[in-house]
């Protein structure tokens, strides 16, 4: 018996009856011989960690663009915090921690530079719109490994695609990542906003902090405990109504006082339409894209429309690379 097979047998003995077992995976689009050591979901986690898109997350904005300080979150640290929260919940509920971790690590691979400003900008100019969860799927299926993709398991793809908004993941592990994403960004964005001086802890809605706690650590701990207590021995991931209202109350406060705040007007003015301008330029100068992008368009023009290939290139940029390209094109009078 291989190490992988032993791990799979242990999953059957230890995990909850509601867990997604590695042996029950729906598999991959392209068949691969199983690894002797790692389960399918462990392989997926490793592929994501070793991908170029994952490494670029360290140079992509979470909320604050080019902040003065070393301790603000990036898209990478956000991803790691989501992974930590997700794994804690999965472990407590005896669900598949490897599947949960793979989804968490891959959920934001398609995010643009400049955070949600960049996503909104591309959404305005790309025909059919732009959503980072859908782009994350394009990254792992069509862009990574020079267009070959990572060939991830169906369950991981499902969790990545459906982590956002009203998505409905097909596994409990995917549902854990979906709620953990909100828990992470609400709390660390509050932390960063306090660090920047935009808000203070005392200004947070009292009806929310009285329920969840008066620090990020207290709130995260409360929410993890609430989920585990309400979801134990159930085929669902459940957050109590009191906790849900408090969490979404803090989320609304962030939208009203941080994300849409006049205090970020300089960033919106400076970075709010950078990606749209780059999109227009590269659409009209298509063959100035790196060859790895436009050669896919030439080879398979029926399935890869020009606008989407340009969006692939721009969405994959880091903040600093996008800024560098913008400056260079401005200096040359091209945009």
C-alpha positions in Angstrom: 0.0 0.0 0.0 1.4 3.4 -1.0 1.5 6.4 1.4 -1.3 8.0 -0.5 -3.5 5.0 -0.2 -2.8 4.8 3.5 -3.8 8.5 3.8 -7.0 7.8 1.9 -7.8 4.9 4.2 -7.2 7.2 7.2 -9.6 9.8 5.7 -12.4 7.1 5.6 -11.8 6.3 9.3 -11.3 9.7 10.7 -13.2 12.3 8.7 -16.9 13.3 9.1 -19.4 11.5 6.9 -20.0 14.9 5.3 -16.4 15.4 4.3 -15.2 15.1 0.7 -13.0 12.1 0.6 -10.0 12.1 -1.8 -11.1 8.7 -3.1 -14.5 10.2 -4.1 -13.1 13.1 -6.1 -14.6 13.6 -9.5 -11.1 13.7 -10.9 -9.4 16.0 -13.3 -10.4 17.1 -16.8 -7.2 15.3 -18.1 -6.5 12.0 -16.4 -3.2 11.7 -14.5 -1.7 8.7 -12.8 -2.1 9.2 -9.0 0.9 10.2 -6.9 2.3 7.5 -4.6 2.7 10.0 -1.7 0.1 12.8 -2.0 -3.7 12.7 -2.4 -5.3 14.5 -5.3 -6.1 17.5 -3.2 -2.6 17.7 -1.7 -1.2 17.7 -5.3 -3.6 20.6 -6.2 -2.4 22.6 -3.2 1.2 22.1 -4.2 0.6 23.1 -7.8 -1.1 26.3 -6.7 1.7 27.2 -4.3 4.3 26.7 -7.0 2.4 28.6 -9.7 3.6 32.0 -11.0 0.2 33.5 -10.3 0.5 32.6 -6.6 3.9 34.3 -6.3 2.6 37.5 -8.0 0.0 37.9 -5.2 2.7 39.3 -3.0 2.8 42.4 -5.2 -0.9 42.9 -5.6 -3.0 45.3 -3.5 -5.6 44.2 -1.0 -7.0 47.7 -0.1 -4.2 50.2 0.3 -2.1 50.9 -2.8 1.6 51.7 -2.0 1.0 52.3 1.7 3.6 53.9 3.9 4.4 51.0 6.1 5.5 47.4 5.9 2.6 45.7 7.7 -0.4 46.3 5.4 -2.0 43.3 3.8 -1.3 42.2 0.3 -3.4 39.8 -1.8 -0.9 37.1 -0.7 -1.2 37.7 3.0 -5.0 37.9 2.6 -4.9 34.5 0.9 -2.8 33.0 3.7 -5.2 34.4 6.3 -8.2 32.9 4.5 -6.3 29.6 4.4 -5.5 29.7 8.1 -9.2 30.4 9.1 -10.5 27.8 6.6 -8.2 25.1 7.8 -9.1 25.7 11.5 -12.8 25.3 10.7 -12.3 22.3 8.5 -10.1 20.6 11.2 -12.7 21.3 13.9 -15.5 19.9 11.8 -13.4 16.8 10.7 -13.7 17.8 7.0 -11.0 17.5 4.3 -8.4 20.0 5.3 -6.3 19.4 2.2 -9.2 20.3 -0.1 -10.1 23.3 2.0 -6.5 24.6 1.8 -6.2 24.1 -1.9 -9.4 26.1 -2.6 -8.3 28.9 -0.2 -4.9 29.2 -1.7 -6.3 29.4 -5.2 -9.4 31.5 -4.7 -7.8 34.9 -5.6 -5.3 33.9 -8.3 -7.2 35.9 -10.9 -7.4 39.1 -9.0 -6.2 42.3 -10.7 -3.5 44.8 -9.7 -4.9 47.7 -7.6 -7.4 45.6 -5.7 -11.1 46.1 -6.2 -10.4 49.4 -8.0 -8.6 47.4 -10.7 -11.4 44.7 -10.9 -14.1 47.4 -11.2 -12.0 49.2 -13.9 -11.7 46.0 -16.0 -15.3 45.1 -15.4 -16.3 48.4 -17.1 -14.2 47.9 -20.3 -14.1 44.1 -20.9 -17.1 42.9 -23.0 -19.1 40.5 -20.9 -17.6 42.0 -17.7 -14.7 40.9 -15.5 -15.0 39.0 -12.2 -11.9 37.7 -10.3 -13.4 34.3 -9.4 -14.0 33.5 -13.1 -10.5 34.8 -13.9 -9.0 32.6 -11.3 -10.4 29.6 -13.2 -8.9 30.9 -16.4 -5.6 31.2 -14.6 -5.5 27.6 -13.5 -7.1 26.2 -16.7 -5.7 28.3 -19.5 -2.9 30.5 -18.5 -0.5 28.8 -16.0 2.3 26.6 -17.4 2.3 28.4 -20.8 -1.3 27.7 -21.4 -1.4 24.1 -20.3 -3.1 24.9 -17.0 -2.7 23.2 -13.6 -5.3 20.5 -14.3 -6.8 20.8 -10.8 -9.4 18.5 -9.4 -13.1 19.3 -10.1 -13.8 20.0 -6.4 -11.0 22.6 -6.2 -12.2 24.3 -9.4 -15.7 24.4 -8.0 -14.6 26.0 -4.7 -12.5 28.6 -6.5 -15.3 29.6 -8.9 -18.0 29.7 -6.3 -16.2 31.4 -3.4 -17.5 34.8 -4.3 -20.9 36.5 -3.5 -23.9 34.4 -4.1 -21.9 31.4 -5.3 -22.9 28.0 -4.1 -20.0 25.6 -3.6 -20.8 21.9 -4.0 -18.7 20.8 -1.1 -18.6 21.8 2.6 -15.0 22.6 2.2 -15.8 25.1 -0.5 -18.5 26.7 1.7 -15.9 27.0 4.5 -13.6 29.0 2.2 -16.5 31.2 1.0 -17.4 32.4 4.6 -13.7 32.4 5.7 -12.9 34.9 2.9 -15.4 37.3 4.3 -14.2 36.8 7.9 -10.6 37.4 6.8 -11.1 40.5 4.7 -13.6 42.2 7.0 -11.3 41.9 10.0 -7.9 42.5 8.3 -9.3 45.5 6.3 -10.5 47.0 9.6 -7.1 46.4 11.1 -5.3 48.1 8.1 -7.8 51.0 8.1 -7.1 51.6 11.8 -3.3 51.3 11.1 -3.7 54.0 8.4 -5.6 56.3 10.7 -8.8 56.3 8.6 -10.9 54.9 11.4 -10.5 53.8 15.0 -11.7 50.7 16.9 -14.1 52.9 18.9 -15.8 54.1 15.8 -16.9 50.6 14.7 -20.7 49.9 15.1 -21.2 49.0 18.7 -24.1 46.6 17.9 -21.6 44.6 15.9 -18.6 44.7 18.2 -20.7 43.9 21.3 -21.5 40.6 19.5 -18.2 39.7 17.9 -15.6 41.4 20.1 -13.4 44.5 20.2 -10.4 43.3 18.3 -9.7 41.4 15.1 -8.4 38.4 17.1 -11.6 38.4 19.3 -13.9 38.7 16.3 -12.2 35.9 14.3 -12.2 33.6 17.3 -15.9 34.3 17.9 -16.8 33.6 14.3 -14.8 30.4 14.0 -16.4 29.1 17.2 -19.9 30.1 16.1 -19.5 28.3 12.8 -18.1 25.1 14.4 -20.8 25.0 17.1 -23.6 25.5 14.6 -22.2 23.2 11.9 -21.1 20.3 13.9 -22.6 17.0 12.7 -24.6 18.9 10.0 -24.3 18.7 6.2 -23.9 22.5 6.0 -21.7 25.3 7.1 -23.9 27.5 9.3 -23.2 30.9 10.9 -25.8 32.0 13.5 -28.1 34.8 12.4 -26.8 37.1 15.2 -23.2 36.5 14.1 -24.1 36.9 10.4 -25.8 40.3 11.0 -22.8 41.5 13.0 -20.3 40.4 10.4 -22.2 41.9 7.5 -22.8 45.1 9.6 -19.0 45.5 9.8 -18.7 44.8 6.1 -21.2 47.6 5.3 -19.3 49.9 7.6 -16.2 49.2 5.6 -17.9 49.9 2.3 -19.3 53.2 3.7 -16.2 54.4 5.6 -13.2 52.8 3.9 -13.7 51.4 0.4 -15.9 54.3 -0.7 -14.4 56.9 1.6 -13.2 60.3 0.4 -10.0 59.5 2.2 -9.1 57.1 -0.6 -10.1 59.6 -3.3 -6.5 60.1 -4.3 -6.0 56.4 -4.9 -9.2 56.2 -6.9 -8.2 59.2 -9.0 -4.6 57.9 -9.6 -5.3 54.2 -10.1 -9.1 54.0 -10.8 -8.8 53.9 -14.6 -5.2 52.7 -15.2 -6.3 49.2 -16.3 -9.0 50.5 -18.5 -6.4 52.7 -20.3 -4.0 49.8 -20.6 -6.8 47.6 -22.0 -7.7 50.1 -24.7 -4.1 50.4 -25.7 -3.3 46.7 -25.9 -6.6 45.9 -27.7 -5.6 48.3 -30.5 -1.9 47.2 -30.4 -2.6 43.5 -29.9 0.7 42.1 -31.1 2.7 44.2 -28.6 1.5 41.7 -26.0 4.0 39.0 -24.9 3.9 36.2 -27.5 2.6 33.6 -25.0 -0.7 35.5 -25.0 -1.3 36.4 -28.6 -0.1 33.0 -30.0 -3.0 31.4 -28.2 -5.3 33.8 -29.9 -3.9 32.9 -33.3 -4.0 29.2 -32.7 -7.5 29.1 -31.4 -9.3 32.3 -32.3 -12.7 30.6 -32.1 -12.4 29.9 -28.4 -10.2 32.8 -27.3 -11.6 36.2 -28.1 -9.2 39.1 -28.4 -10.7 41.1 -25.6 -10.3 38.2 -23.1 -6.7 37.6 -24.1 -5.9 41.3 -23.4 -7.8 41.0 -20.0 -5.7 37.9 -19.2 -2.5 39.9 -19.7 -3.6 42.9 -17.7 -5.2 41.0 -14.8 -2.0 39.1 -14.3 0.1 42.2 -13.8 1.4 43.2 -10.4 0.8 46.7 -9.1 4.3 47.8 -9.8 4.4 46.3 -13.3 1.1 47.9 -14.2 2.4 51.3 -12.9 5.6 50.9 -14.8 3.9 50.1 -18.1 1.4 53.0 -17.6 4.3 55.4 -17.0 6.3 54.2 -20.0 3.3 54.5 -22.3 2.5 58.0 -21.0 6.0 59.1 -21.5 5.9 57.8 -25.1 2.6 59.6 -25.7 0.8 56.4 -26.4 -1.9 56.7 -23.8 
